[in-house]
Amino acid sequence: MNENVPGRPCRILAIETSCDETSVAVVDDGRKVLVNQVSSQIETHRQFGGVVPEVASRKHVESITRIIESSLGEAGLGLRDMDAIAVTQGPGLIGALLIGVVAAKTLALAAGKPLIAVHHIAGHIYANQLVQPLAYPALALVVSGGHTELVLLERPGRFRIIGQTRDDAVGEAYDKVARALGFPYPGGPHVDRLAVESAQTVPLPRAWLEPDSYDFSFSGLKSAVLAVLNTAKMKGEAVDPAALARGFQESVIDVLVEKSMRAVKAFGAKQLLLCGGVAANKGLRSALSARCEAEGVPLAIPPHALCTDNAAMIGAAAYLKFQTGEFAGLDMVADPGLSLEAWSVE
């Protein structure tokens, strides 16, 4: 580890390879991004209609060394200038995670730097810290292709899941609906665009579940969309895809916003954090911003570049572990089922 020089920031090299983006970043003090390079595989996976794990792993192998070298070059720094090496340990695709973990271990061993294992969702949550300071207790609404959760942060790095999806994640539901409407992968942005532009709407149900539940369910909503399409087809009628997209999006957003606001009040949260790839959704950002403004709830939303998978968010979350000295050994393994609550800092 570098010498503690007064006024010198803690500098972390972070690596993210949990799915279909290869990313490397350099982050100071968990707040300032010096470099954040992302190599997306979307064009590769689009021809298959979704992410193919084996292809994703191969692409990470092809990219990882080049992006590490390019990121350090852009920052004008070397490994000796780093205080730690951080990497996503999980959750994610096991093959993809392994590429990043092996690369991070190699760098840590070669440079004699501590290794920090990071939870992917903790990264999404702490992407907000790259934009503004967080106030505790905070509530995070995590919305992505694989996760939909309400997470309470009672203090820095301490996570408690109070609600989660019981079936499809919201991003997964968006992609399935988009596929039914004939859009290519990734379909979520297409549905969002149609929904925002449409003046008409097809009414669809809301899955509120039990009155006191903070859980989510989107499988039934997806089925309702398919039912509208199938009924129209049998009757030989046309369905306005934009109106159906708006009906679907309004149903999703109503539930996400209402449950988030109810949880903010119940747990006395000082701030609401929007996190994950679906946080880039224009409809959700607009509705949540309006509701928080109306009720006086401080809201943090990362810019689009920090919503999708990136290494800067991993560097932000890694700083929590750096401060407490919770480093990983070289026997650390990639864990696609890593628990967020168990990862919490001591």
N, C-alpha and C positions, 0 to 999 in steps of 0.2 A: 504493500500500500504506500502511496505517496506520503511525504511528510505533511503534517498539518501546518500549512502556511496561513497566517492570519489574513482574512479577507479572500482567501482562495476558495472557489466553489468545489463541491464534491462533483466530480465528473464521471458519468457512467456511460459505457458503451452498451447499448441494448440491441437485442436481436429478437425478431418476431417471425415465426414460420408456422403458425398453428393451422393454417388452411391454404389459401391460394394467393397470399401476398408474401413476398420475401422482402423484409424490411430491416434496416439497420439505422440506428440513431445515436446521437451523442447529446446527452441531457445534463445540464448543470443544476444541482440542488433540487432535482425533481420538479423544476419549474420552468427553466429556460432551455428551449430547444436550439442547439447549435446546428444540427444536421438531422434530417429525417427523410431518408431515401426509401421509396417503396417501388417494388417491381411487381405489377399485377399480372395475374395469369388469366384474367377474364376472357380475353380473346381466344386463348387456347381451349378453355373449358366450354365456351359458348357452343362449339360444334357438337358437344356431347349433351347439351341441355342441362348441365350441372357439373359440379366439381367431381372429378375422377381422382380418388386418393393416390393411386399409383402414379398418375401423370403429375399430380401436384408435387409429390416427393421428388420426382426426377427433375422438375423445373427448379425446385429449391436447390438441389445439388448443383445444377448448372449456374445458378445465380449467386449463391451465398458468398463465395470468395470474392467475386468481382465487386459486389455491393459493399462488403466490409472495407475493401481497399479504397473504393470510390468515396465512401462516407468519411473515412479518416482523411483522405486527401482533400475533400471539400472543407473539412473543419481545420485543416492545416495542423493536425495533431497525429501523434503516434500512440501505440499501445502503452508506452511508458507514461503518457500523460493522463491515463485513465486511473480512477480509484477503484473501479470494480467493473466486472463484466456481468451483464444481466441477460436473461433469456426466458422466453415463455416456456414453462414446464407443462402446462395444460390449462384447461381442457383444449381439445383439438383433435386433428387427425394424427394418429400415432406415428405414421411414417413421416409426415411433415414436421411434427414436433421433434423427432429424432435428429433431423438435419440441423436444426437450430441448436439443440442441446449439445450435439457433438462439436459443432463449431465453437460454441461458447466455452465448453470445457477445454478445448484445444488452446484457445486464446488465453484463458485464465491460467492454464498450466505453463504455457510458453512465456507469459509476461509476469508470472508470479503475482497475479491479482486475485482478490476474492471473487467468488462466483455467487450470484444471486438468482434463485429460482423464483419466477413470477407467475402468479395466476392471471390468465388471460382476461377474465372479467374484472379483476382488480385494476388491470391496466385501462380498460374501457372507462371505469369509474373515475380513475385518477387522471384521465385525459383532461378532465375539467380543471384540474389544478394547473395545467399548462396555460389556462386562460385567465383564471382568477383564484384568489385564496378561497379555501373551503371553510364553511362554518359548521360546527358540530353542536348537537347531533344533526346529521344530514340524511336525507332519503334519496336513494338512487333508483331511477326507473331504467332498467337495463332492457333494451330491445334490439335483438339481432336475429340473424338467421337461425341460430341454434339456442338462443336464450331469451326468455321473457321473465323478468324477476323484479320484485321490489326489495331493495336491500337497505337496511338501516345501518348507518355508521354512527355509533355512539361516541366514538373518538377516532383519531387518525389510525387507519389500518385495521380497525376492528369491525368485522362484517357480520350481520345477522340477517338471514333471508326470512322475510315475513310473508312473502307471496311469490308464487311461481306458476308457470304454465303446467297444466295437467296433461297436455297433449302436444299439439303443434306450437312451436315458437312463432311469434308474430311474423318474422321475416320468412319463415318457411311457408306460412299461410299465404303471404303475399306472392311468393314464387309459384305456388300451386294454383292460385287464382289467375295469375298472369298467364300461366301455361294454358289454362282452360279458355282464356280469352285470345289465345294465339300469339302471345308475345314471347320473344326469345329470352334465354337466361342472360343476366339476372333480370327477373321480371318486375321486381318491386318498384323501381323508378318509373316504369311505364304505367303501372297502376296509379301511382301517386300523381303523375302528370295528367292522366285522364281525369282523375277524381277532382283535381284542383280546377281544371278547365271546364268541367261539365256544369251546366245550369240545371240539369235534371238529376233525379236520384231514384234508384230502385230501393224501397224500404226493405231492410233485412233485420233479423233478430239480434239482440244483445245477450251475451252469456254472462249474467251477473253472478251466477252460482249462489252459495249461501249468503244470507244478509251480512254476516260478519266476516266473510272470506276476502282475502286479498289475492287469492289465486286467480289464474286466467285460464280460459279455454277458447281455442279458435278452430278446433276441428269441426264443430257444428256449423259455424259460420261459413267455413269453406264448403261444407256439404250443402248449405242453403244456396250458395252461389251456383253450384253445379246443378241443383234442382231447378233453379230459374232457367238456366240454359237448356237443360234437358226437356223441361215442360214446353218451352218455346219451340224447340226443335220438333217435338211430337205434334204440336199444333200448326207447324209451318209458319210460325210468327218470327219476326226479327226482334232481337234484343239490342238496345243501345249499349255498346260496351262501356262507354264513358259514364252513363247513368248507373250501370251495374258496379263499375269501379268506385264511383262516388258512394254508393250505398254500402259497399264493403268497407271502404276506408272510414266512413262516418261511424260505422258500427265498432270497428277496431278502436278508433280514437276516443269515442265516448267512454268506453270501458277503461282504457288506459288512463285517461285524464281523471275520471271520476274516482277510481280506486287510488290513484296516486295522491289526489288532494285529500281524500278521506284518511289515508295513512299519514300524511303530513300533519294533520290536525291531531290524530290519535296519539302519535308518538312525539309531538312537540318539536318537529324538525325545523331548524332555522333556515334550511336551504333545500331545494329540490334540484337534483342533478339528472340530466337526461344523458344516456350513455348507449353506445353500441351503433352498429351500422344503420339500423332503422332510424336512429336519431337524425339522419340526414333527410328524412321524409318531410317535405314542405308542409303537408297538412297537419302532421303531428306537432311540428315545431310551432306553427302558427296557433293552433288550438291551445297548446299547453302554455305558450307565452301569454295569450289573452286571458286565460283562466287565472294564471298566477298573478298577473297584473291586477286583475279585478279583485283578487282576494289578498293582495299584499304579501305574496309568498316569493322570496328571492329565488330566481331560477338561473341555473347555469347550463348552457348548451355549448359544446365544443364546435369549432368551425368544421365544415364538411370533411376536410382532410384529416381531422383527428377523430372522426366518428368511425370510419372504416378501420380495418386492422392496420396498425402501424407500430413501429418500434419506439417512437417517442413516448407513447402511453405506457409502454413496458418500463422505460427508464424512469418515468414519473412514479410508478408504483414501486419500483425497485428501491427508490430512495427511502421508503418506509423501513425496509429491511436493513438497509445500510446504516440507518441511524440507530437501530437496536442491535446491530452486529449479528443479525441472523443470516449467516452465509451457508451455502450448500457445499457439500463435499463433492469430490470428483466421481463419487459413486451415485450421484443423483440421477434418477431416471425420468424419462418423459412419462407423464401420467395423463392420459386422455380423460380420466374421470376425477381429476383433482377437485377437492372440495374447497369452495371459497371461504367458508367459515373456518375450516381447519387451517387454511393458509394465513389467517389473520395474524398480525404481529403480536408479539408477547407484551 
